[in-house]
């Protein structure tokens, strides 16, 4: 996309020889530098050359650097700040969903209110596909459907008895398949459950199509025919468009397999990838991890900082709202017939998780561990402690990913071990009411994503949307951390609210720090990459309740405009 400065009042300056002057100067707006030395510091102008920041300061002195070829971009009072960094998500899944799948989200994200509407959406998609082609959907939430249940294979058989149908729950921890898809995957009533994966059955002992846990549902997902390279590149481009419209300049692939590196590199070369991406390889096995060219997080894999290596990803449990998170105390409203149910670990034995953490740590990997329940967090902390005891390593920056129910003592232990909690803080909005009333009860729910407690203990924190679980929106994360309101407008642990500058750090400079990229990203300082988001209003000045509605009007990556409203 061409840079279009005229929309902001483009002008030309004279007097500097071409080749020595900046390529562009942004001025006449409020510039939030997010400089870690003073996160609320502002500037009047910033100059860019060769995709890097070359000057930051007052308008007069920065404009004096302009030459004949300098594009002067009038911000017209808007706010420019570092481009947002998503600290965890699944780029480019939402692009693929947009192009090839059916979005089955319920309000407040989507429109699906019951299973009949879900089936109608799938049938509409089926009419656009060739006979036998896979019908794919994502994002249904049984706890929001009026039916209060998962769809089953019998429901999906109403969509088609000749084409395979496969859905992924909003949590990405449950899948549902119709009879055709189950048969194609070779699944029967006699198929044994897997480590962390369960094939649910009906009262007659037959598969009901609900596949609990990624190890179970990937038995179906893995037989879906691969998209063509052209289709994959189109999905990446679509995802870039969606992320850029939210002001994101660095996306994240938090469950990557080795072939995806090659695809992202091709997309970078073709121009289909025009945002930066941090890749977390999924540590499905220690042998798999040896395929990656380096273990050093922050390593540039494309020579232009478009694709960088991040942490090795593990998951220790599942999701609260499908009852697969691993809690230290029973669920508030447990599944029927299981009054003491606490969920379960992804690993049959805690020793397996600890071994994986220790081994990856010893090989130099940063690790990121999915922990939703507090017992899963405890298991991960024991693993990190054992790893550091066996092989002390300064500044490892291991990541406790999600950390929904991390207790005060656990956050204190994170501080001692140098762990970064990355909070899926919009859970307070999207699921806060149900966590309070159904899943974990009022006492635990009000402690959900305890950002204030973490900051008070001196921890750096980051935010993520786990897209496509929820729409990509760093401003929504900031709003959630600052206001702590549920989707019904109820306060959820208001004492844990944080200040707007603190929340902005979590999606800029501290998110860069999590990725070992604070030297090149996350703040507006000379020498750093020219990655910016331009907002219609200043989040430091508007009513905090309006932060999530601030419009992104321009997104710049390496000095190049990739989105304009």
N, C-alpha and C positions, 0 to 999 in steps of 0.2 A: 504494500500500500504506500502511495506517495505521501510525503509529509505535506500538509495543507495549512500553512501558517496564516493564509489570508483570513481564515475564519476568526482569527484572534487579533486582526489588525496588523498585518504584515507591513513592515517598512524596511528600507535599506539605509545603511550607514556608509560613510565614505572615509577614506584616509589610510586604510591598512592594505598592505600588499596581499593579493590572493595567495592562499597557501599558508599564511602565518596567522590569519585571523580565525576566530571561531566559526564553525559551521552555522550555529544558531545561538541566539540569546533569548531567554524567556524572562519577561519583566512585566511590571505593572500588575502584579498580583501578590498574594501573600505566599511566601515559600517557607514551608515547614521543613527544616533540614533533618530533623531526627538525629542530629549529631549526638552520639552517646555521651559526650561531655556535657551537653546541655540540650536535652530532647525537646524543649519548648522553644529553642532558638529559631529565629526567623531571618530571612534574607529578602532583599528586594529584587535580586536578579541572579540568574545562573547562566553560564556560558558552556557550550558543548562543542567538542571537536573530535572527530574520529570515533564517535560513540562513547567518549569519556567526558567527564566534567572537568573543565579547565579553569573555571573561575566561579566563585560564589561570593556575593557581597552586596554592597549598595548599588543602586541602579546606575548612578553616574559613572562610577569607576568601571563597572562591568561593560556598560555600553561603549565606553571609550576604547574597548578592545575590538569593536566591530570593524570589519573591512568591507570591501566591495562585494564579496561573496557571502557575507553574513546575513542569514535570515533572522529578522527581529520579530519575535512572536509576542504580541501584546496579550497578556492573560486576562485583561479586562476585569481585574478585581477577583478573579477566581483563585483558588488555592492549589498550589503545586506541592507535592510531597513525594518521597520515594515511592516507586512502584510497589504495590502490595506483594508480599511473598506468602504463598500458601504453604503452611508447614506440614500438611499431610492431606492427601487426596488420592484420587485414582485417575489422573490424566492419562489418556484422553477418553475415558469410558463415557462421559456425558456427551461427547461428540458423536461417538458410535451409536449411543442410545437415540440421539436426536435424528440420526439419519436412517438407522436400520431397525430400531425397536419400537416398543410401545411404552409410553410413560404412564405408570399406573398409580401415581401419587394421589393421596387424599388431601383435603384441605388441612392446613393452610398452604401447602405446596401446590397441590393439584386439584382435580375435580372429582375423582372417583370416590363415591360414597358407599357403595355396596358391591357385592360380588356380581350381581346382574350387570351393573355398569362396567365392571372390570371385564366381564365376558363380552359385552357389547363392543368395547374398545378393541379387544383382541380379534373379534370377528370382523370388524371393519378393516383391521390390518390384513387379515387373512385374504380378504377380497382383492387386495393389491398384489398378492404374491402368487408365484407359480405353484401348481400342485406339487405337494411333497416338500415345499420349502419350509424351513424352520420359522415358527412364529414365536418371537421373543418379546418378553416384557420385563420391566424393572420398576421397583419402587412401591409395590403394594404394602400396606401396613395393616395387619389383621387387627391390631388394637384400635384402629381408627375406623375400620369398616363397620357399618351398621350390623353386619352379621357376626362380628366379633370372633372370627375364625379365619384360618388360612383357607384358600381354595384348595381343592383336592384334584386328583387325576380325573375323577368323575365329572367335576365341574369343567375341567379343561377339555375333556372329551366332547363337551358340547360345542367347543370351538372347532375341533376337527378330530375325526377318527382315522384320517389318512395322512395328515401332516403332523410332525412333532411340534409340541408346544412346550415351552420352558420359560418359567418366571424366576426372577430373583427378588427376594424380600428387600424392603428398604434398608435393612441392616446389613445386607450382603452376607448374612449368616444362615439363611434358609433359602432353599430353592424348591420349586414345585414343577413336576413334569406330568404330561398326560400319558395315556397308556402306550401310545406309539413311541414316545421318547424313552420311556422305561424299557420297552422291549428292545429298541435299538441299542440301548446301553447294556443290555444283558442282565438287567436287574429283575430278580424274582423274589418271592416270599422267603426263599432259602438263602438269599444273599446276606452274608454276615456283616454286622456293623463294623465300622472302622474306628481307628483311634481318633476321637473327636468328631466322628460322623455317624449319623444314625438314620436308618431307613424306616420311617414310621409306617405302622400297619393299622388296618381297621380291626373291628371286633372279630372278623373272621380270619385274621392272620394274614390278610393280603396287603400288599403295598398300597398305601393311599395316595402316593405321589409326593408326599412331603418329605424333603431331604434335608435333614437337620445338620448344619455345620458344613463349612466348605469342603472337607474331605468327602462328604456324601454327595453334595450337589455337583461337584466337579466331575463325578463319574458320568454325568449327563453332559455337563457343559463342555467337557473335553472332546466330545464326539461331534459337536457342532462344526460343520465344515468351515474351514478358515476363509476369511474374506480375502479378496484379491488385494494385491499391494495397492492398486489404485483406490480401492474402497478404504483401506486402512489410512492412506494418506489423506483422503477426503475427511475421514473421521478426526484425524489430528487437526486439520485446518478448521473444521467446525468447532472443535473444542477450544482452539486458540481464540476464535472469534468470541465465544461465550466468556472465556476467562478475561480477555482483553476488555470486554465491555464492563467488567466488574473492577477494572483498574489493576488487575493482576499482571505482573511482569515476570514472575517466577512461579510456575506451576509445580506439581509434585506427583510422581508416580510411586505410590506407596506399597505396591505389591507387584513388583516387576520380575519378569523372567528374562533370561539372557537374550533370546531373539528380539525382544523389544528394544534393546540398545541399538541393534542394527537398523531397525525400522525408524527410530527417532533420528538417527544419523542421516538416513536417506531423506527424511522429511526436512531436516535442517538444510541439506544440500539442494532440495527441490524448492525450498521456500514455503512449503506447507507448514513447517514449524516456525512460527515467528514470535514465540515466547520462550523464555528459558525454562528448563525442566530439571528438577533434581530427582534422581532415580534411586529408590530403595530396593535393592535386590531381595527377593523373598528367599529366606534361608530354608528352603524345603529340605535340604541336606547339606552337610558340611562339604561333601564332594562337589555339589553344584556350585558352591561359592568359589571354588578354585578356578572356575571359568572366567571370572571377572579379572580385567587386566591390572587392577590395583585394589588395595583395601583402604586407601587414604581418602576419607570423606572430603569432598570439596574439589576432587580432581576433575579438571576440565577434560571431557572425553571428545570434544569436537574442535578444539583449538580456538573457539570464539565464545566460550562460556555459555553456549546454548544448551548443552547437555552435560550435567555434572553428576558425579557419583555421590550418593549419600550413604546412609546407614544400612546395615543388614537388618532385614525385617523378620521378626518372629511374632506370633500371637500366642498369648497365654490363656485366653478364654474367648467367649463369644460376645453376646449382646444382651443387655438387660431386657429389652422389650420382646425378645423371643425366649427368655428364660434360660439362656445359655451362658450368661456372665457368672463368674465364680466369686461368690460372696462369702464373707466370714460369718454372717448371720442369715437366717432364712429370709426369703422374699416376703414382703408385706402381705401380698395376696398370692400364696403359692399355687402351683398347679393342683387341680383336683386330686385328692387322694395322697398328696405329698406335703404334709404340714411342715416338715422340717427341711424342705428342699432349698438348697443353696446354689444350684447350678453345678458346673463342673469345670475342671481344668482342660485345656486343650491336650495336655500330656497325661498319659495314664499314671506316670510317676513324676513327682516334682524333680527328681534327680535328672530326668531327661532334659528338662528345661535348663536346669543349672549347668549341666554338661555343655549344652549348646552355647550358652552365654559365655562360659569360661573359655571354650575353644575359640569362639569368634573373637573374643577380647584378646586372647593370646596371639591371634594372627594379625592383630592391629585394626580390626573392624570397630567402628562405632556401631552400636546396636540400637534398634528402635523396637520396643516390645509393646504390642497391643495389650493393654490391660484395662478392662472396664470395671470389674468388681474389685473390691478391696483385697480379697484373698489372692486374686491374680496379681495385684500390685505387690502384695507381700512376697509371693513366690519370686517375682522378678527382682525385687530388692535383695532377696537372699542370694539370687544368682549373681547380681552385680557385686555384692559384697564378697562373695566367694572368689569371683574373678579378680577383683582388686587385691584380695589377700594373696592369691596365688601368683599374680603378676601385676604389681602396682604400676599404674600408667597415669600420668598426670594429664588432665584436660582431655579425657576420653569423650566427654559430652554424650554419654548414653541417654536415650530418650524414653521416657515413660509416656507412651502414646495413648491419648484419650484421658486416662487417669480420672474417670468420672467420679469415683467414690473414694479417692485417696483421702485417708484420715490425716489428722494433724500430726500424729506420730510418724506417719509414713512420709509426709512432706518434710518433716525434720530430718528423717533418714536420707531423703533425696539430697538435701543440702549437704549432709555429711559426705555422701558418696559422689557429689557432683553430677547428679541426674537432672535432666531438664524435663519438667512436665509440660507436655503439649496438650492443651485442653480443647476438646470438642465443645466449646462453651455455648454454642447455640442450642445444645440440648436443654438448657434452661427454658428456652422458648418453645421449641418444637415438641419436646416430650415432658416438660416440667410438671404439668398437671397430672399426667399419668404416672410419672415416677412418684409423686407425692401420694396419689390416691390408690394406686394399684401395685406398682412394682417394688418400691423400697420404703414407702411410708414417709410421713412428714419430716421426721428427724434426719434421716439420711438424705432426703431430697433437698433440703435446704442447704446441705453441704456439697451439693453437686458442683463439680468443677470449681473448687475452692481457690479462686485466683488470688483473693485478698490474703488468705493465709499463706499461700506460696510466696507472694511478694514480701510479706512481712518477715518471712524467714530468709530473705535475701536470694531467693531463687529467680533465675530468668525463666519466663514463661512464654509460650507461643500459642497461637490459635490456628485452628483449621476447620474446614467445613466438611471434610471427608467426602467431598463430591465424587460420585453422584448421589451419595446418601442424602445430602441436602444441597441446594443450589450454591454455587460458588459465590460468596459475598463476604469478603473481609470486613466490610463496613457493618454487616449484620453481626459478625463476631464481636466487633468493638461495641456495638449497641447492646448486645446481650451481656457482656462483661460489665458494662457501665450501669445498666438498668436492672438486670436480673428479673425480667418479667416473663411470665409464661404466655402462651398464645391466647389464653383467656383474660390476660391483663392482671393476673395475680402476682404479687411479689414472692420471690423464692429466695430466701436467705439474703435479704437486702443488706445485712451487715457485711456481706462478702463482696459488695460492689467495689469496683476500682475506678480510678480517675481516667479521664479520656487520654491524657498523654501516656499513661501506663499501658492502656489498651492499644494505642497506636504503635508503641514499641513492639508489641507482640506480633504485629503483622508487618513490621519493617525491620529495624535493626536487630532485634533479638531473634527474629526468624532467620535472618542472615547468619547470625552467630550460631544458631543451632546447626546450620549446614556448613560450618567452617568457612563461610563466605563473607564475614563481616568486613574483610579488607577490600572488597570490591562492590558490595551491595548494601542496601538497607538504610543508607543515609545519604544526604546530599553534601558531599565533600569532594574536594579536588582530587582527581585521580580515579574516582570510582566510576562505575558504569553509569551511563546516562539513561537510567530506567526511572520513569516518573509516571505518576497518576495526577491528572488535573481534575479537581472537584468543583462543582458549582458553588458549594459553600464550605466554610472552614469548620471542621468538626470540633475545634477547640472553642468556637464561638457560638454555635447554634445550640438550641435546646437539646440536651442529651437524648430526649425521646425522639428526636428527628434524625439522628445520625444514620440510621439504616436506610433512610429515604434520600440521603444526599446523592445527587446525580453525578456519575462519572462522565465527564465531557471529553476527555482525551486520555489516551494511554500511549506512552513512548517507551520503546525498548532500544537501547543502544543509540539514542538520538533519532530514531525513526518512528514516526507516528504509525501505530498499528490499529488504533481505534479512534474515531471521532463521532460524537453524538450529533 
